[in-house]
């Protein structure tokens, strides 16, 4: 029972430590896309995700190397840890939503989708959404390292190269987000979603535990002796997806800040009604959400790289992305149609594909 309680409260302690580091470590002050609902001015954020990440991983390595805890401690407590993260998400959701004024007639919808749009903490020193993404990303990384350590401790003489590459690729995914943390200030989550269980529980439980589901599923399995071509294919699919996702997001980021800026040699072309502009060239001329295609391809590469293509567990991750992003694209399309009107109709005509060119 004691071990279960320790594992249950482990994510609470990790998130508390991350919050402390986020508050005390130096940070960049960055202006975002979202405007304050009271003043109308663009909101400013303290961003220090990468330093917090490096210090957190350093603490984990030091604690494991010194023998303070086993290298695979988070693996040993993965189930109770996930339950603890879920419980914390539920409690924080209730606190954030039930104390907010207004709301829908349906309380369950409010609890899931939220009421507050961009809450701040500690006198504005921490933004709730950006902290949640940071906390989830760091616990995901710690889980990856611990799960991989379990595999190496179980099969010390013949570990799977796919496990190593899986951790490298998903760590690339995490670090990429933190390096380009400022770009996230201009994405759908920040300006369109409210703070409910979908985001709070997603960051505190789903993100750090489910995103590692592929490694969770195969860490106990031996080296599958996967052919080299499968490993190469997986890496190509992953980095092809990363190119689409990161390229599209960066192009949109630069366009919103400076509509005339050339990105990667791509001269921006936009549809305009005289007041508003819609980017329709480069990545955004391929499909209306080619970045979502990139996310799905990255997840597919991660499923393949483990070398167990017939095991269901690794495929839950790309399937989740399909289930998440297809409805999100529909919601975003409706939001843009309401915002841009006839201009969005012109964009639909020019770029008819929603996510996958010539398919969907």
C-alpha positions, -999 to 999 in steps of 0.1 A, spaced: 0 0 0 28 24 8 44 18 -26 11 25 -43 7 58 -24 43 68 -32 37 61 -69 3 78 -68 17 110 -55 49 109 -76 35 130 -105 22 155 -79 58 159 -66 72 161 -101 47 187 -112 54 207 -80 91 206 -87 86 217 -123 64 246 -112 91 257 -87 117 256 -114 95 275 -138 90 302 -113 126 307 -103 147 300 -134 153 330 -158 128 333 -186 123 351 -219 94 376 -220 75 369 -252 45 386 -267 19 361 -280 -10 362 -304 -38 360 -278 -51 394 -265 -61 400 -229 -99 398 -227 -100 430 -205 -74 453 -219 -73 441 -255 -35 441 -254 -14 411 -266 -6 389 -237 31 385 -226 45 352 -214 75 340 -194 90 311 -214 119 290 -199 108 255 -210 142 243 -222 161 252 -190 134 237 -168 135 205 -190 173 202 -187 174 208 -150 146 183 -144 163 156 -165 195 163 -147 179 158 -113 164 125 -125 198 113 -138 216 124 -106 190 107 -84 192 74 -104 230 74 -107 234 80 -70 212 51 -61 185 74 -45 160 57 -67 161 29 -94 166 39 -130 132 24 -138 114 37 -108 87 55 -128 82 23 -148 76 3 -116 50 29 -105 35 36 -139 0 25 -131 -3 43 -98 15 73 -113 -10 75 -141 -39 72 -116 -23 100 -95 -19 123 -126 -56 116 -135 -68 124 -100 -48 156 -99 -62 166 -132 -98 160 -120 -92 180 -88 -75 210 -106 -103 209 -133 -129 212 -106 -111 241 -89 -105 260 -121 -140 255 -137 -163 256 -106 -148 289 -94 -152 306 -128 -183 328 -135 -208 320 -162 -207 289 -182 -230 267 -203 -262 251 -192 -244 217 -192 -220 214 -162 -203 183 -176 -195 202 -209 -180 230 -188 -159 206 -168 -146 190 -199 -142 220 -222 -137 247 -195 -149 282 -188 -117 303 -185 -98 311 -217 -63 321 -205 -59 320 -167 -27 332 -151 -11 322 -118 12 339 -92 4 374 -103 8 366 -140 43 350 -135 30 317 -149 4 311 -176 -17 281 -168 -18 266 -203 18 270 -211 28 255 -177 6 225 -182 22 218 -216 56 222 -200 48 199 -171 33 172 -193 63 173 -217 89 169 -189 71 140 -172 67 124 -206 105 126 -210 112 112 -176 88 83 -183 105 76 -216 139 74 -199 126 52 -171 107 29 -194 137 25 -216 159 18 -185 135 -10 -176 140 -26 -210 178 -23 -207 178 -38 -172 156 -67 -184 176 -74 -215 212 -61 -207 229 -83 -233 206 -78 -263 184 -46 -259 163 -35 -288 178 -7 -310 142 3 -317 137 12 -280 168 35 -283 156 52 -315 120 55 -301 133 74 -271 156 96 -294 127 104 -318 101 112 -291 127 132 -271 133 151 -304 95 158 -304 96 171 -268 127 192 -273 114 206 -306 84 219 -288 105 235 -261 130 250 -285 101 266 -304 79 272 -274 71 307 -285 55 294 -317 29 275 -296 16 309 -285 1 313 -320 -16 279 -322 -52 267 -319 -49 256 -283 -40 290 -270 -65 312 -287 -95 288 -292 -96 263 -263 -106 269 -227 -91 254 -196 -111 223 -187 -104 186 -181 -96 181 -218 -65 203 -214 -58 199 -177 -62 161 -175 -47 158 -210 -14 175 -199 -12 159 -164 -21 124 -173 -28 117 -210 3 135 -224 30 121 -200 16 85 -199 -4 78 -231 22 94 -254 46 68 -242 22 40 -249 43 24 -276 73 19 -252 49 10 -224 36 -19 -246 70 -33 -256 95 -25 -229 90 -60 -214 95 -76 -248 129 -88 -262 147 -74 -292 124 -81 -322 154 -83 -345 136 -59 -369 151 -55 -404 172 -24 -410 148 -13 -438 119 -10 -413 140 11 -390 151 34 -418 115 36 -431 103 46 -396 129 73 -393 120 87 -427 83 87 -420 89 105 -386 112 132 -400 90 136 -430 61 143 -407 82 166 -385 91 186 -416 55 191 -425 44 199 -389 72 222 -379 75 238 -414 38 246 -415 37 260 -380 68 281 -385 55 295 -418 22 304 -402 40 319 -372 62 342 -394 33 351 -416 12 363 -387 41 384 -374 52 397 -407 30 389 -438 58 397 -462 86 376 -447 100 348 -469 104 315 -451 126 287 -464 126 304 -497 88 303 -498 74 337 -508 41 341 -490 10 345 -510 -23 353 -494 -60 358 -502 -72 392 -489 -104 411 -485 -86 444 -478 -86 439 -440 -77 403 -434 -53 379 -450 -53 341 -453 -20 324 -462 -25 301 -492 10 292 -504 39 269 -493 28 244 -467 -6 260 -465 -12 255 -502 -8 218 -499 -38 212 -476 -56 234 -451 -40 215 -422 -10 198 -436 6 203 -401 -20 177 -388 -8 153 -415 27 158 -401 17 150 -366 0 117 -377 31 108 -398 54 114 -368 32 91 -346 32 65 -374 70 65 -375 72 60 -338 49 30 -340 70 14 -367 104 21 -351 98 -2 -322 99 -32 -346 67 -48 -335 43 -39 -364 17 -65 -354 15 -54 -317 -15 -32 -311 0 -10 -284 23 12 -304 -5 19 -329 -27 34 -303 -7 66 -305 -12 74 -343 -48 62 -340 -53 88 -312 -39 115 -334 -64 107 -361 -93 107 -336 -80 140 -322 -71 160 -353 -99 151 -377 -126 166 -354 -103 195 -345 -98 204 -382 -136 205 -385 -140 228 -355 -112 250 -368 -128 251 -402 -161 263 -387 -143 289 -366 -124 302 -396 -156 303 -418 -173 324 -391 -143 347 -387 -133 352 -424 -166 347 -442 -163 348 -481 -125 350 -478 -125 315 -462 -147 302 -490 -121 314 -515 -94 296 -495 -115 264 -495 -118 266 -533 -81 273 -538 -70 246 -513 -98 219 -513 -80 193 -492 -85 194 -454 -55 173 -442 -42 148 -467 -37 161 -503 -59 144 -529 -73 120 -502 -91 141 -476 
